């Protein structure tokens, strides 16, 4: 009995340590964060991950408005589904009727962050911009990261196909799934 309590406490400590030490980043696992805040030039911005944005679109969440702050030519070339080319008049109207606004553009473009501060409401900036969208959603490369289990892999593969992408290096996947096994031991 005492051993089970000690093991449970140790498992809890290890789990909390993994959560607070960026275990997934350090071990090159597929990013699983959704939102985070970061300071840029002393100002705080809210970021959304490309993976979470894709999940919101994939699940048909109606409480988001996505704005592409890139040039019109870049927008016509390719844009995230449901994204609108940013227009100042449209931005303030959408902010009043929506729960969340997501902005994306070039990650090192200062005007993107200025725009995020000017828009009313809850505004998120897509972390990594279109590069993150391509590398994590459309064309996830399984040489760059690994996945935790087969359910996560299936989700990434289906979601990539949903957006018209094609995962890279899928032949390297070797996920061992323990099918049909029951809990062993105590």
PEFEN-V640064 format. One record per pair of residues at least 6 apart in sequence whose ideal C-beta (glycine too) atoms are under 6 Angstrom apart, sorted by the first residue. I is the first residue (numbers start at 1). J is the second residue. D is the distance in Angstrom with one decimal. If there is no record, write none. Layout:
I_J_D, I_J_D
//
This chain:
24_32_5.6, 28_145_5.0, 29_146_5.9, 30_145_4.9, 30_147_5.1, 31_49_5.7, 31_51_5.7, 33_49_5.5, 34_52_4.1, 35_48_5.7, 36_47_5.5, 37_44_5.6, 37_46_5.5, 38_45_5.9, 38_47_6.0, 45_116_6.0, 45_125_5.6, 46_124_4.9, 47_125_5.4, 47_127_4.1, 48_102_5.8, 48_124_4.1, 48_126_6.0, 49_127_5.8, 50_132_4.0, 50_133_4.8, 50_136_4.5, 50_137_5.4, 51_136_5.3, 54_137_4.4, 54_159_5.7, 56_64_5.7, 57_81_5.9, 57_82_5.9, 58_159_5.3, 58_162_5.9, 63_99_3.6, 64_100_4.7, 64_102_5.9, 65_94_4.3, 65_98_4.4, 65_101_5.2, 66_80_5.9, 66_82_5.5, 66_83_4.2, 66_102_4.7, 67_84_5.8, 67_86_4.3, 67_103_5.2, 68_75_5.0, 68_79_4.9, 68_83_4.6, 68_85_5.5, 69_86_4.7, 69_103_5.6, 69_105_3.7, 69_112_5.3, 69_115_5.9, 70_105_4.9, 75_85_4.7, 91_119_5.6, 95_101_5.8, 95_119_5.4, 95_120_4.6, 95_121_4.2, 100_122_5.1, 101_119_5.8, 101_121_5.9, 101_123_4.7, 102_124_5.0, 103_116_5.5, 103_125_5.3, 104_126_3.7, 104_129_5.3, 105_112_4.3, 106_129_5.9, 107_128_6.0, 107_129_4.4, 116_123_4.9, 116_125_5.3, 137_163_6.0, 138_163_5.8, 138_165_3.2, 139_165_5.2, 139_168_5.5, 140_156_5.7, 140_167_5.0, 141_168_4.1, 141_169_5.7, 142_169_4.7, 142_172_5.7, 142_173_5.8, 143_169_4.9, 147_153_4.7, 150_175_5.2, 150_177_4.8, 157_167_5.8, 160_167_5.1
//
